[in-house]
Amino acid sequence: MSDAQVSADARLVLALACDAMPLPSTGMAADDVINTLVGKQGGDVRWKDGRTFGMIYDGGPDLHDLQERVAAHFLHENALNTMAFPSLGQMQSESVSAVAEMLHGDTAAGFLTSGGTESILMAVKAARERGRKERNITEPNIVVADNAHAAFHKGAYYFGLEMRKTPVRSDWRADPEAFAGAVDDNTVLVVGSAPAYPQGVIDPIPELAAIAAEVGANFHTDACMGGFVLPFMESLGMEVPPWDFRVPGVTSISADLHKLGYVPKGVSCILHRDKELRRYQTFVFDGWLGGFYASPNMQGTRPGLPLALAWATLHFLGREGYERLTEATIRTARRMIEGIRAIDGVAVLGEPQAHLLAMATEPGWEDRVDVFKVGDALVERGWFHDRQAPPDSLHSTVSAGNAPVIEDYLVDLADAVAEVAGQRADDRSTNYATLE
Ligand SMILES: *Cc1c(COP(=O)(O)O)cnc(C)c1O
């Protein structure tokens, strides 16, 4: 049993302590249902005020209004079979081709998925299939850096690949030398991130992709976060190192619409360099009593709403809308970095290149400032960061919704750091994702 599985089981035991709630014997009135549910939201983070650095990406009231109207039309549709719902098939292919164009994938082909994790699972599965068919690999491995997203570990675990993890350099980027030592003839997939979630730096994609190409392995750029930021930073004239299909050797890219694409949850895009490579992702089957079954992704029955929301958001915002949101996002992230660095006791790890950053205790201040305690004091002031480790730090995914409140945040941060001087949080747990 893997380490991941052991800790998952330990959490399950905790979750079982929750209250049981039976199905009511008669239905509740609609207003009571709504009031009860809305009442439960009282303890949730205050994302509508821009006080949450991650999880929700707020594109503004006009966009919300559009998305709510789309929901009224597409809440019930099913993308399982696009012969029944050709509208959904069209929305998917038109959305995918828009993303392919953004990422300079002239021959690229792909699908919309339910999220970054599913896009990554599909990249892992496609790489395994290609290695098996084209290189007869029966014991495949995948090479990543310590900054790669946990979803790659999930994919290796689900699909039976050996995971080879390499240390990051002192600047938190993947280390091509370590990759060269880890890649071998059984490597089917090499991974780089643009940017990596924990510290927001962009891995040296051209060097890593060249190492993959040398053995004929797939190379995946994880742009779950950067896919809807880096293209617009570039068109706004900001410096962006190479990461997309213009880099030789990059065979697949994930870009999450439901993050900085500003689409509500449930949709990401996976792209392969060409249709031949995409074939390794899909599942086609005709050996049961229910008829021909072809599916692009993990899901069977598949909600149509996320596909409609993706199409609607891409077309409502357009390039100009994304540039406006990206400009606000990057301006806010840079101001946050500068503001954190101006406060004694806290520091930003590395040199974040887009909209993600990690705040840690400033070197030399370890016995006076505990960044987790600072995080607790910020929660009391209504601000929410995920905790991450190692090293102990508070994560921020900045988006346009944070722009109006960033100066208030920096005032509260200075206050929080002063308030908790000399105190240490007893609870050292981190919480990127939870079970129940
Ligand atoms: C969010 C994220 C993922 C996983 O995506 P989900 O949509 O949460 O499943 C993968 N990689 C990176 C870099 C991410 O930020």
The ligand as a Gaussian input file, in Angstrom:
#p B3LYP/6-31G(d) Opt

LIG

0 1
 C       -5.345000      22.936000     -10.139000
 C       -4.163000      22.271000     -10.744000
 C       -4.231000      20.969000     -11.187000
 C       -5.431000      20.076000     -10.924000
 O       -6.590000      20.588000     -11.418000
 P       -8.030000      20.365000     -10.759000
 O       -8.886000      21.185000     -11.645000
 O       -7.957000      20.857000      -9.350000
 O       -8.354000      18.927000     -10.818000
 C       -3.126000      20.454000     -11.810000
 N       -2.012000      21.175000     -11.984000
 C       -1.900000      22.449000     -11.543000
 C       -0.622000      23.212000     -11.769000
 C       -2.973000      23.022000     -10.896000
 O       -2.870000      24.275000     -10.428000

